[in-house]
């Protein structure tokens, strides 16, 4: 079993009726239900819980962390952010969804502003599978069509991805790198663009399939941790010649 923690700030759903109508139990609950049955042991955590639900114990037991945030990035404590970043560097997988591009952990791991263009117009998005042999795109057709989504447009201020899995084009003409992988330390990160809170994107089977694939891909490999610092030679050194 892969231990998955789904983190959602869970603010929109509590204060905006239009969001609550789409995700009455919260985006985290919809994702947990949609991902159930994939061999995952799923728990959820939200901003309002002590330590945002991301205690040392929770993170140490998490193989892959899924992150959705939007309007409360600044309310996430720096202590918890540092804790998340440390776990990713140590091997925990991280799946960052939609507006999580502006989350503190993602920005810390990217080292850039992670800014972009955006527009809320409910326009069509076509997500193109540009890396069909990648594990994250397995079982996904050439494209995923979302009839209504928020537009994200280039330039997306992130480091060049290790791998580009999906790109999107929008009804208004913009394009976007919508599925990007990164490696930081021993951890693997996948950013996946779709998921605006007022649209039922996280009920669409293809979207859930991509996220499930990404969780499997980001699962930590059981490899020895790198060793740093002063080291003894692995074989005997010859005395230095005297000039």
Rosetta blueprint (number, residue, H / E / L):
1 X L
2 X E
3 X E
4 X E
5 X E
6 X E
7 X E
8 X E
9 X L
10 X L
11 X L
12 X H
13 X H
14 X H
15 X H
16 X L
17 X H
18 X H
19 X H
20 X H
21 X H
22 X H
23 X L
24 X L
25 X L
26 X L
27 X H
28 X H
29 X H
30 X H
31 X H
32 X H
33 X H
34 X H
35 X H
36 X L
37 X L
38 X L
39 X L
40 X E
41 X E
42 X E
43 X E
44 X E
45 X E
46 X E
47 X L
48 X L
49 X L
50 X H
51 X H
52 X H
53 X H
54 X L
55 X L
56 X H
57 X H
58 X H
59 X H
60 X H
61 X L
62 X L
63 X L
64 X E
65 X E
66 X E
67 X E
68 X E
69 X L
70 X L
71 X L
72 X L
73 X H
74 X H
75 X H
76 X L
77 X L
78 X H
79 X H
80 X H
81 X H
82 X H
83 X H
84 X H
85 X H
86 X H
87 X H
88 X H
89 X H
90 X L
91 X L
92 X L
93 X E
94 X E
95 X E
96 X E
97 X E
98 X H
99 X H
100 X H
101 X H
102 X H
103 X L
104 X H
105 X H
106 X H
107 X H
108 X H
109 X H
110 X H
111 X L
112 X L
113 X L
114 X L
115 X L
116 X L
117 X E
118 X E
119 X E
120 X E
121 X E
122 X E
123 X E
124 X E
125 X E
126 X E
127 X E
128 X E
129 X E
130 X L
131 X L
132 X L
133 X L
134 X L
135 X H
136 X H
137 X H
138 X L
139 X L
140 X L
141 X L
142 X L
143 X E
144 X E
145 X E
146 X E
147 X E
148 X E
149 X E
150 X E
151 X E
152 X E
153 X E
154 X L
155 X L
156 X L
157 X L
158 X L
159 X L
160 X L
161 X L
162 X L
163 X E
164 X E
165 X E
166 X E
167 X E
168 X E
169 X E
170 X E
171 X L
172 X L
173 X L
174 X L
175 X E
176 X E
177 X E
178 X E
179 X E
180 X E
181 X E
182 X E
183 X E
184 X E
185 X L
186 X L
187 X E
188 X E
189 X E
190 X E
191 X E
192 X E
193 X L
194 X L
195 X L
196 X L
197 X L
198 X L
199 X L
200 X L
201 X H
202 X H
203 X H
204 X L
205 X H
206 X H
207 X H
208 X H
209 X H
210 X H
211 X H
212 X H
213 X H
214 X H
215 X H
216 X H
217 X H
218 X H
219 X L
220 X L
221 X L
222 X L
223 X L
224 X L
225 X L
226 X L
227 X L
228 X L
229 X L
230 X L
231 X L
232 X L
233 X L
234 X L
235 X L
236 X L
237 X L
238 X L
239 X L
240 X L
241 X L
242 X L
243 X L
